[in-house]
Amino acid sequence: MSFVADHIANLSPSMTLAITSQAAKLKAEGHDVCSFGAGEPDFDTPDYIKEAAMRALAEGKTKYTASNGLPDLRKAISAKLLVDNSLEYGPDQICVSCGAKHAIFNALLATCAPGDEVVIPAPYWTSYPEMVRIVGATPIIVETSRENGWKITAEQFEEVMSPATKMIIINSPGNPTGAVYTREELEAIGEVAASEDILILSDEIYEKMVYDETEHVSTASINDELRGITITVNGFSKAYSMTGWRLGYTAAPEEIATAIDTIQSHSTSNPTTFAQYGGIAALEGDPQLLIDMVGEFDVRRQFMLKRLSGINNINVVEPKGAFYFLIDIEPMLIKSVNFAEKLLSRMRVAVVPGVAFGAEYTVRMSYAAGLDVIAEGLERFEEFCRQH
Ligand SMILES: Cc1ncc(COP(=O)(O)O)c(C=O)c1O
């Protein structure tokens, strides 16, 4: 006899968090662990953001705000979306939540119900399918291929569409693949979605981490039709190294924005008030810090690409965004959890097993770590691959 609801009982805990905590435990015991597990920038939150939050605390900004966030923060987000993303959303179409994770959850609650299907391209961010299940809807997983840069095509989307399809989730730049959709690819997917009134949830949390000449395109900026069916998700965790602040947001058509605000007003209410003041500062601050951080990520990305390309028995696609490599370990004929566990216990190298992302014969390596750790970790990684 279980008191846990049927649709919750089969959910899996977040494996990305599990491996990082296992690696942290080994480190705490004094082991020399090279961790490629992190899902957050290894840089500290910039001082000017911390100072703004401390000032807010000192000034007594410690009470509730509007449940969808401070008007000044929503105004700043609205301005950011226009300048950075060519997106026109008024402050009332924005709901600031406790991280992009919470924002996505609100968006699903507001739009999806039992009987609805949500198309999710795999490899996917580990929480999407579980969130869809929590709201009682059904995830429809579509496998993408390394050959196609780990991106879903409009044709693949069309093939799995059914009268029950309510939404497709597009995450560009993507976690765990680093794949970035081009304008043409988004246009083609958008055309299919629009033809059947299917919503697009566009998770753009890694928008600032794009490399070479790669352009980040916001789905809703492509045309008015797509703006009418897209929920844009973004946040502060990655671009401003503010993972622990728990600050993210949705920007959505009015009707959906109102529903999201209603849900939030009856669940968490506003995200932490003084964190929101940090968010305003982040958006109004000097962009140079962000440029420097992305530059540092790019140095690591290029180093890893060169190094990984020379290792036998694995395959990689050059990631154009985010801060991850998804390594194809299929030639080694070993399941991702076995691979990750052996790699951690024998070589003290932490990676995340691809099964967490719906991609069994892969592992994810994050480059949110210093170059010295990356270089040493890849030496050990190569040795491990050689032994197999
Ligand atoms: C693709 C993707 N979306 C959303 C999130 C959630 O970010 P937040 O820290 O803002 O909740 C993450 C975090 O890892 C992510 O990788």
The ligand as a Gaussian input file, in Angstrom:
#p B3LYP/6-31G(d) Opt

LIG

0 1
 C       17.889000      23.473000     -20.258000
 C       17.670000      23.981000     -18.895000
 N       16.524000      24.612000     -18.623000
 C       16.268000      25.095000     -17.400000
 C       17.177000      24.959000     -16.369000
 C       16.805000      25.478000     -15.014000
 O       17.510000      26.596000     -14.652000
 P       17.187000      27.378000     -13.299000
 O       18.412000      27.292000     -12.467000
 O       16.912000      28.792000     -13.732000
 O       16.021000      26.756000     -12.664000
 C       18.391000      24.311000     -16.602000
 C       19.351000      24.104000     -15.508000
 O       20.226000      23.317000     -15.542000
 C       18.645000      23.809000     -17.901000
 O       19.778000      23.190000     -18.183000

